[in-house]
Amino acid sequence: MLVASELVTNAVRHSLCAEDEFVSVRITRDGWFRIAVLDPGASGQRAEIADRPTELGGLGLKVVEQLAATWGTERRDDGYRVWAELEVPG
């Protein structure tokens, strides 16, 4: 839940999503949990771990990096996707 929350929060805060646009979340399970958040990508920014976190933020992707086995980004025709994969508890 924490990883999904951080990815969605970043998309909402940084995507420049307009009121009539959407941020979507897709979670799949195939040996791993994969959480993918797609936003319109209007800001043109890239998701990166902040060099200097502040009191107001900047730790979200560091948390994702610590909890996920892997994570990444991709710019697509329909927006910008940030995803993370987590091990399925066994």
C-alpha positions as CSV (number, residue, x, y, z in Angstrom):
1,M,0.0,0.0,0.0
2,L,2.8,2.4,0.8
3,V,4.5,1.9,-2.6
4,A,1.2,2.4,-4.4
5,S,0.5,5.5,-2.3
6,E,3.9,7.1,-3.1
7,L,3.5,6.4,-6.9
8,V,0.0,7.8,-7.0
9,T,1.0,10.9,-4.9
10,N,3.9,11.6,-7.2
11,A,1.7,11.3,-10.3
12,V,-0.9,13.7,-8.8
13,R,1.6,16.2,-7.6
14,H,3.9,16.3,-10.6
15,S,2.0,15.3,-13.7
16,L,0.2,18.6,-14.4
17,C,-2.9,16.5,-14.8
18,A,-6.0,18.6,-15.8
19,E,-9.4,18.1,-14.1
20,D,-10.7,16.2,-17.2
21,E,-7.7,13.9,-17.3
22,F,-7.0,10.7,-15.3
23,V,-4.3,9.0,-13.3
24,S,-4.7,5.2,-13.5
25,V,-3.3,2.5,-11.3
26,R,-2.9,-1.1,-12.5
27,I,-1.8,-3.9,-10.1
28,T,-0.9,-7.3,-11.5
29,R,0.4,-10.4,-9.9
30,D,2.5,-12.9,-11.8
31,G,5.1,-14.2,-9.4
32,W,5.6,-10.5,-8.4
33,F,3.2,-7.7,-7.5
34,R,3.6,-5.0,-10.2
35,I,2.1,-1.6,-9.4
36,A,2.0,0.7,-12.4
37,V,0.7,4.3,-12.3
38,L,0.0,6.1,-15.6
39,D,-0.5,9.9,-15.8
40,P,-0.9,12.2,-18.8
41,G,2.8,13.1,-18.7
42,A,2.1,16.8,-19.5
43,S,4.9,18.1,-17.2
44,G,7.6,16.4,-19.3
45,Q,9.5,15.7,-16.1
46,R,11.1,12.4,-15.2
47,A,10.6,10.5,-11.9
48,E,13.9,10.6,-10.1
49,I,15.1,10.2,-6.5
50,A,15.5,13.6,-5.0
51,D,19.1,14.7,-4.4
52,R,18.0,17.0,-1.5
53,P,14.7,16.0,0.1
54,T,13.0,18.9,1.9
55,E,10.5,19.1,4.8
56,L,7.7,19.2,2.2
57,G,8.7,16.0,0.3
58,G,11.3,14.3,-1.8
59,L,11.5,11.0,-0.1
60,G,8.7,9.1,-1.9
61,L,10.8,7.4,-4.6
62,K,13.5,6.7,-2.0
63,V,10.9,4.7,-0.1
64,V,9.8,3.0,-3.3
65,E,13.4,2.1,-4.1
66,Q,13.9,0.6,-0.6
67,L,10.7,-1.5,-0.6
68,A,10.5,-2.6,-4.2
69,A,12.7,-5.3,-5.8
70,T,12.9,-3.0,-8.9
71,W,11.2,0.1,-10.3
72,G,11.3,2.2,-13.4
73,T,9.6,4.6,-15.7
74,E,8.6,4.8,-19.3
75,R,7.2,7.6,-21.5
76,R,4.5,6.3,-23.8
77,D,2.1,7.7,-26.4
78,D,-0.7,7.8,-23.8
79,G,1.4,9.3,-20.9
80,Y,4.1,8.6,-18.4
81,R,4.2,5.4,-16.4
82,V,6.1,4.7,-13.2
83,W,6.1,1.1,-11.9
84,A,7.4,-0.9,-9.1
85,E,7.7,-4.7,-8.5
86,L,7.5,-6.3,-5.1
87,E,8.0,-9.9,-4.0
88,V,4.8,-11.8,-3.2
89,P,4.9,-12.8,0.5
90,G,5.2,-16.5,0.8
